[in-house]
Every structure is written in C-alpha cells, then in structure tokens.
Amino acid sequence: MRHNKAGRLFGRTANQRKALLRGLMSAVLEHQRIETTVAKAKETRKLVERMVTLAKRGDLHSKRLALAKLPNRTLIVKLFDEIAPRFADRNGGYMRIIRTRRRVNDRAEMAVLEFVDYEDAVLGLGKDKGKEKSAKKSEAKTAKKAKPEKKPEPKVKAEKKAPESEPAEVKEEKKTTAKKKATAKKTTAAKKTTAAKKTTAKKKAAAPAEKKTTAKKAAPAKKKAAPAKKKEDK
C-alpha cells in the first residue's frame, strides 16, 4: 500500500519524470493547449498553476523560482507578461481538463489540457464579454470598498408638459364642429318649447267646450224634477 506517497511515478526514474513534466509544462505555456493522457494532464496542471501564481506576484524572487523549475527564459517572459495578467482577478483554477477519447494502440484515456480563457484569449471568441465581466467585477469591488454615504435626494416636482401645438386647419375644424353642435342643441330646445306651447293651447281650447256639454246635460234633469214637486202640492 502506497500510503502518504502522493504523485504519479509513470514508471520512470526521478530525472526522467522531471524531464517529462518540464516538457509538458513548456508545451502548455507555448501553445496554451495540448492533448495528453489524463494522468499526465493532472500532474502538469499542478505544476502550471503553481507557475501562474508565481507569475502573478511579479517580483524578482518569483522569477528566479520559476526559472529554477523551468529553465527557459522566453517562456518565463511570456508567462509573466502575457499569461499571468489575464488571471489577475482569479484565485486559482487556471486550467481545465477535458476528456476526449481513448488512444488507438493501448486504449489509454486521452484529455485536452488548456487554460480556462483559451477561447477568449487565443481564439478571440467572446473578448468583449470577458472584458465587460472583469470591468463589472472590479467596479463592484471598488464600490464595496468605498461605500459613500447616501444623501437624501431632493424631490423634483414633475414638470407639466406643455400641450403640443396643433396645426391651424385642425383648430378651425374643431371650432366649426363645436359651432354646429351648439346650433343643433339650440334648435332642438326651441322645437321642444314650441311643442309644449301648442299642447297647452289645445288644452285651453278644449276646456270651455267640455263645460258647455256638461251644462246641457244638467238642464233637462232639472225640468223633469219640477212637475214631481207640483203633484205633491195638489
């Protein structure tokens, strides 16, 4: 049992294993994306992420430590000047492993090892989105640090909007329609008053005729009652 023995040996001696991992690390920093076995990708990811953290410091001591692990000045310059500034707002997790296929000969599981921002930085896909996200994060951090006191904003009265000026033709048409409506109302009111006067006049004319008819009916009734009184006298 291999207790407390971390790391993969790959069936090689220490010098061969160191050379293998250095070669994989240099390939990753140069091309920023490689395909290898899953076991080798996991080991190289550890080393490359440690190198990126050294490059984010940017001081002389960190450069010397990086050169001790990877003695290649051109790749170290690229790491410190190009790769590390891309991850200034990211704390760890600079690389990812994507399992792809199985190798033809020995059926070993293959994987792609690449930087997280490979599509944005190298291929140029979604550059604007990445910049907007980083700008928003930096603005949020500065806003949290500053936190200015909120002053009560003075209430601004809503200004009444002036009615839009209408053309002269429309105004004239409105005036004419209003005049027509007013005259129509006046004529209807006059007709109603004349009809009411006519009805009252008819009622007045009919009243004396009714009185005459009632008087004619009452006269013969009185005449008939008179002879009855004379008979009683006799």
C-alpha positions in Angstrom: 0.0 0.0 0.0 1.3 3.4 -1.0 0.3 5.5 2.0 1.4 9.1 2.1 3.1 8.9 -1.3 1.5 11.5 -3.5 2.2 11.9 -7.1 2.4 9.6 -10.1 5.7 7.9 -11.0 4.9 7.0 -14.6 7.3 4.1 -14.4 10.3 6.4 -14.7 13.2 7.5 -12.6 13.2 10.9 -10.9 15.3 12.6 -13.6 13.2 11.1 -16.5 10.0 12.1 -14.7 11.3 15.7 -14.1 12.2 16.0 -17.8 8.8 14.6 -18.9 6.9 17.1 -16.8 9.2 20.0 -17.9 8.5 19.2 -21.5 4.7 19.0 -20.9 4.8 22.3 -19.0 6.8 24.1 -21.7 4.4 22.8 -24.3 1.4 24.1 -22.3 2.9 27.6 -21.9 3.9 27.8 -25.5 0.7 26.6 -27.2 -1.7 27.0 -24.2 -3.5 23.8 -25.2 -2.2 20.3 -25.5 -3.6 16.7 -25.7 -2.1 14.0 -23.5 -3.2 11.2 -21.2 -5.4 12.0 -18.2 -2.7 11.1 -15.6 -0.1 13.3 -17.2 -2.6 16.1 -17.6 -3.4 16.1 -13.9 0.3 16.2 -12.9 1.2 19.0 -15.3 -1.9 21.0 -14.2 -0.5 21.2 -10.7 2.9 22.5 -11.9 1.5 25.0 -14.4 -0.9 26.5 -11.8 1.9 27.0 -9.3 3.9 28.7 -12.0 1.0 31.1 -12.7 0.7 32.0 -9.1 4.4 32.8 -9.0 4.0 35.0 -12.2 1.1 36.9 -10.6 3.4 38.1 -7.8 5.7 39.6 -10.5 8.8 40.2 -8.3 12.4 39.1 -8.8 12.3 36.3 -6.3 9.3 34.7 -8.0 11.1 35.0 -11.4 14.1 33.1 -10.0 11.9 30.4 -8.6 10.1 30.0 -11.9 13.4 29.8 -13.8 14.6 27.1 -11.4 11.5 25.0 -12.3 11.5 25.7 -16.0 14.9 27.0 -17.4 13.5 28.7 -20.5 13.7 32.5 -20.5 11.4 33.1 -23.4 8.6 31.0 -21.9 9.1 32.7 -18.5 8.8 36.1 -20.1 5.6 35.1 -21.9 4.2 33.7 -18.6 4.9 36.9 -16.6 4.0 39.4 -19.3 1.1 37.7 -21.2 -0.5 34.8 -19.3 -0.4 36.0 -15.7 -2.2 39.4 -16.2 -5.2 37.6 -17.7 -5.8 35.9 -14.3 -5.4 38.9 -12.1 -9.0 38.7 -10.8 -9.0 34.9 -10.5 -7.9 33.0 -7.4 -6.7 29.5 -8.6 -8.2 27.1 -11.1 -6.4 28.5 -14.2 -6.5 25.3 -16.2 -9.1 22.7 -17.1 -9.0 19.0 -18.3 -11.5 17.9 -21.0 -11.6 14.1 -21.6 -11.7 13.4 -25.3 -11.1 9.8 -26.5 -9.1 6.6 -26.0 -5.8 6.1 -27.7 -5.8 3.6 -30.6 -2.9 1.4 -29.5 -3.1 0.9 -25.7 -6.7 2.3 -25.2 -5.3 5.0 -22.8 -7.8 7.7 -21.8 -6.8 11.0 -23.5 -7.6 14.5 -22.5 -7.1 18.1 -23.5 -5.3 20.3 -21.1 -5.9 24.1 -21.7 -6.2 27.4 -19.9 -9.7 28.4 -18.8 -9.7 31.5 -21.1 -8.2 29.8 -24.1 -11.2 30.5 -26.4 -11.3 34.2 -25.4 -7.5 34.9 -25.3 -6.1 32.8 -28.1 -9.0 32.1 -30.5 -10.5 35.6 -29.9 -14.1 34.4 -29.1 -16.0 36.5 -26.7 -13.3 39.1 -25.9 -15.8 41.8 -25.3 -17.9 39.7 -22.9 -14.8 38.8 -20.8 -13.7 42.4 -20.6 -17.2 43.5 -19.6 -17.3 40.8 -16.8 -13.9 41.8 -15.5 -14.8 45.5 -15.5 -18.1 44.8 -13.7 -16.2 42.8 -11.0 -13.6 45.5 -10.5 -16.3 48.2 -10.3 -18.3 46.1 -7.7 -15.1 45.7 -5.6 -14.3 49.4 -5.7 -18.0 50.2 -4.8 -17.9 47.9 -1.8 -14.6 49.4 -0.6 -15.8 53.0 -1.0 -19.4 52.8 0.1 -20.2 56.6 0.1 -22.9 58.0 2.3 -26.2 58.3 0.6 -27.6 61.8 0.7 -31.3 62.3 0.6 -32.1 63.4 -2.9 -34.4 66.5 -3.2 -37.8 65.7 -4.6 -38.1 67.1 -8.0 -41.6 68.2 -9.0 -42.8 66.7 -12.2 -42.9 69.4 -14.8 -46.2 69.7 -16.6 -45.7 69.0 -20.3 -46.9 71.8 -22.5 -49.6 70.6 -24.9 -48.2 70.1 -28.4 -49.3 72.8 -30.8 -51.8 71.7 -33.3 -52.0 72.9 -36.9 -54.4 75.8 -37.8 -56.6 73.6 -40.0 -57.3 71.2 -37.2 -58.2 74.0 -34.9 -60.6 75.5 -37.4 -62.3 72.2 -38.0 -62.8 71.7 -34.2 -64.3 75.2 -33.9 -66.7 74.6 -36.8 -67.8 71.2 -35.3 -68.4 72.9 -31.9 -70.5 75.6 -33.5 -72.6 73.1 -35.4 -73.2 71.1 -32.2 -74.3 74.3 -30.3 -76.7 75.4 -33.1 -78.2 71.9 -33.2 -78.8 71.9 -29.4 -80.5 75.4 -29.7 -82.8 74.2 -32.5 -83.9 71.1 -30.6 -84.6 73.2 -27.4 -86.7 75.7 -29.5 -88.7 72.8 -31.1 -89.5 71.4 -27.6 -90.7 74.7 -26.3 -93.0 75.3 -29.3 -94.5 71.8 -29.0 -95.2 72.4 -25.3 -96.9 75.7 -26.1 -99.1 74.1 -28.7 -100.2 71.4 -26.3 -101.2 73.9 -23.6 -103.2 76.0 -26.1 -105.1 72.9 -27.2 -106.0 72.0 -23.6 -107.3 75.6 -23.0 -109.5 75.5 -26.2 -111.0 72.1 -25.2 -111.9 73.2 -21.6 -114.9 75.6 -22.5 -116.4 73.0 -24.9 -116.5 70.5 -22.1 -118.2 73.0 -19.7 -121.0 73.6 -22.3 -121.7 69.9 -22.8 -121.9 69.3 -19.0 -124.4 72.3 -18.7 -126.7 70.9 -21.5 -126.8 67.5 -19.8 -127.8 69.1 -16.4 -130.7 71.3 -17.8 -133.3 68.6 -18.7 -132.7 66.8 -15.4 -133.9 70.0 -13.6 -137.0 70.2 -15.8 -138.1 66.7 -15.1 -137.7 67.2 -11.3 -140.1 70.3 -11.3 -143.5 68.5 -12.2 -142.9 66.0 -9.4 -142.9 68.8 -6.9 -146.3 70.2 -8.3 -148.0 66.9 -7.9 -147.1 66.7 -4.3 -148.7 70.1 -3.7 -152.0 69.1 -5.1 
